[in-house]
Amino acid sequence: MTTSSSRPSHPDDERRHFLQLALGTGFALAVSPASATVITTDSQNLSTGPVGVPVKGEILPAYVARPANAKGALPVILVVQEIFGVHEHIQDLCRRLAKAGYLAIAPELYFRQGNPRDYPSTEELLAKLVSKVPDQQVLQDLDATLAWTRNHGGDSTHMAITGFCWGGRIVWLYAAHTTAIKAAAAWYGKLTAGSSAMTPKHPLDLADQLKVPVLGLYGGLDSGIPLDTVKAMQDKLAKAGSPSHLIIYPDAGHGFNADYRPSYNAAAARDGWAKMLAWFADHGVKP
């Protein structure tokens, strides 16, 4: 039997407990067990953990990592989750960005629809949760997350976004949505698909509407994102005169940065990470 003394008794403790439960630890059930190649970034000299972002009367759980004892406002990187939510890999990416001098924050963008950790397979996760998350809701939640960082040590004039898989597609949409960021990096985000009420537009539809430059990182062996769609995106960007740039890693498949999965390609991941940081720096988002 649980006694009252074991429960959070202060409102701040209750909120922290809720956020910890919402984000959790470890990897999503649908991708377990993790591969032996998993990279773990420590929190030494960092301030990390769950935070709550107010959104229209609700609390959006998010994971934040930043250099500890930073003097002055920090450049901000929004980190957009894979389909598996803000599990250990996404939290680790936030810590890697914090080690590079950024305030990195990853909001749990499915929090209204359910917990992605509860689904035992990718197929079930997609059908029962991801398909119910509207793009407009996601964009508004990202706006709210950026607003939160402005009041919590973030530099509102130096902000960028990156995302992976499901989040890679969202990055393209966000780059067409706002000028609040200066640059974006999309990792193997799907470029086109059927439209629906939840997903009315896709990156190919928005290539001539981007408000900020996007670096797209794609695998030449990605069976879910055919090269002809990547080339179609390149053509549309060129026609629009966009400064955005796509890089294709010929020997990499989908999820090549996901070091906890068999899809991990260390050479492509390292090169893509370095190019992403250089892209942000070239566009004024640097520590």
N, C-alpha and C positions, 0 to 999 in steps of 0.2 A: 504494500500500500504506500502511495506517495504521500508524504507529509507536507504540510503547508510550508515548512521551513526550507524544503528543497525547491520550491518554486520561486521565480523572480518576484520580488515584492515591491520594487520601485518601478514606476512607469518606464524609466530609461532602461532598466534591466529587462523588463518585459519586451520592450521594443528590440533590444539587442538579441534576446533569445529568439524572437520571431525571425529576425533577419538571419541568424545563424542557421536556423532550421530551414529557411527558404533556400539558402545557398548550399549549405552542407559542405562536406569534404569528400575527397576522393573523386573517382571517375563515374560517369554515367553508367547505369546498369547495362544499357544497350551496347556498350563498347568494351565491357569487361570480358576477360582480364586484360590489363594493360600490357603492352609490349615491353620487352627488356630494354628498349631504346629510350624509355621515358626520361625526360630531362626534369630535374627538380631544382628550382631556384629558391634559395633561402631568403629569409626576411631580414637578414642582418643589415643594419643601418637603414631599414625601411619602416614606414608606418603602414600597416596593412589591416584589412578586415572588412566586415560587412557594414554597410551604411544604408540609410533609408532616404529615398528621394521622393519628396511630395509631388503627386500628380493628381490633380483634380479630386482632392479629398481622400486619395488612397496613398499607400506607401509602396513604392517600387524598390524591391531589394536590389542592391548592387554591391559588387566587390571593388574596393579601391586599394591601390598601392601607390606610395609616393616616397621620395627620400625623406628620412626622418630629420627633424630640425632644420628644414629648408628655410632659407632666408629669402623672403620675397615670394611673389606669385610664381607658380610653376606652369610651364607649357602643358597643355592637356591633350591626352589621346583617349578618345572614345574607343572602346574595344567591343566589337559586336560578336556575340557568341556563334558557335556552330549550332546545328540543330539540337545538340545535346545539352544546351543551356550553359550556365556559368559554372561548369564543373572544374575539376582540378587543372586541366590543361589551360583553360581560359584564365583562371586565376594565376597560373604560373606565367603566362604571357604578360599579364599585368605587372607581375613582379620584375620580369625582364625589362619592361619599359621603364619601370621605376628605377631600376639599377642604372638605366641610361639617362636618368635625370628628369623623367616626366611624371606628372600626375596621371595615372592610368586608371580608368574606371570602366567596369563591365556591368551594365544593368541586366537583370534577369527579365528578358522581354516577353516571356510567356506567363508571367506570374498571375495574370487574371484567368488564364485558360487552364492552368494546371502545372504540375511539377514534372519536367522531362526526365527526372531521375527515376520515376515510378514505372517506366516502360521498359520491358525486357528486350525489345527488338527495335531496330531502326524503322522497320515497316509499320509497326504499331504506333510508334511515336509520331511518325509523319501523318498517319491516317487519323489518329485520335486527338492530337494536340496541335501540331504545327499547322495543319490545314485550317485550323480555326483562328489563327492569329492574323488580323488584318494589317496590311502595310501601313495604313494611316495611323493606327494605334502605335505601331513601332516608331514611326517618325516623330510622333508627338512625345513619346517616352524618351527618345534620344534628345529632343529639344529640352525636356525637363531635366535630363541628366546633365546636359551642358550648363543649364541655368544653375543647378546645384553646385557645380564646380566653381562657378564665378563667386559664390559666397563661401567657399571652403578651400581657399588657397590656390585656385586656378587662375591663370592669366587669360582673360577673355579675348585678348587680341592675338593669342597664339594657340590655336586649337586645330586638331586634326582628328581623323577617324580611320580605323582599320577594322576589318572583319574577315571571317573565315567561313567558307562553305555557305551555309544559309546566310551568315552575316556578310559574306563577300557580296552577295546580291544586294543586301540592304545598303551596303556602302555606296554602291552606284546610285541607288534611289536617293540616299541622303545627300549626295553630291549635287543632285538636281533639285533638292528641296530647300537648301539654305546657303547663305553666304557667311554664316557664323564661323565656319571652319575655313582653313586656308588650303588644306590638301587632304587627300584620301588615298588609302591603299586597300585594294580588294583582292583577297586571296581566293582563287578558284571559286568565284561567285557565279552562279548560273546566269546566263545572259538573256535567255529567252525561254518561254514556256507558254502554255495556254493561259489566257486571262480569265479572271473570275472576280466576283465581288470583293474577295479578300485581297487578291493580287491583280489589280486592273492594268498595271503597267510593269514592264520589265526593262532592264538596262538598254537593250537594243532600241526600245521605243524612245529612250530618253537621251540618246547619244548626242543629240544636238541641243540639249537643254541643260547640260551640266554647268553649274555655277562655280565649281572649283575643279582643279585638275586631279585626275585619278590615275594612280599607278595600278595596273591590273597584272596579277601574277598567276599564270596558268600552266598546267601540265600538258605536255604534248600527248600523253597516254591516258588522259582523263576520258573514260568512256561515257561519263555523264554530261560532259561539256565538249561536244564535238569541235574539232579545230575549225570547221567551216563557220561555226557561229563566232568563234574568236576572231577569225579573219573578217567576217562581216562587221563585227564591232570595230575593228581597226579601220575598215573602209569608211564607216559612218563617222568615226571620230576625225579622220583625215578630211572628209568632205565638209565637216562642220568647222574645220580649222581649230580643233581642240588641242590644247597642250597635253592632254592625257596621253599615257603611254602604256602599251601592253608588252609584257615579256612572257615568252613561252619557253618552258624548260622541256626539251624534247624527250628526256628519259624519265620524266616524273609523271605520276598519275594524280588522281584527285586526292586531296588531303595530304599533300607532300610535306607540309609543315607540322603535321600532327605526330609528334615524336612518340606518342603512346600507342600508335596504331601501326599495322604492317605496311600501310601506305607511305610511311615516312621515308623521305629521300634527303639524307643529311646534307649533301652538296647543294641541292636546290634550295633547301630550307635556309641554310646559312647565307647563301647568296641573296635570296629574296629578302631576308631580314636586314642585311646590310644595305640593300638597295632601297628598302622601305625607309630606313632611318635617314639615308642620304636624301631621299625624296622629300621627307618632311623638312629636313634642314634647308634644302634648296628653296623651299617655299616658306621659309621664315619660322618654322615651328621646331625650335631646337633649344636645349637647355642653355 
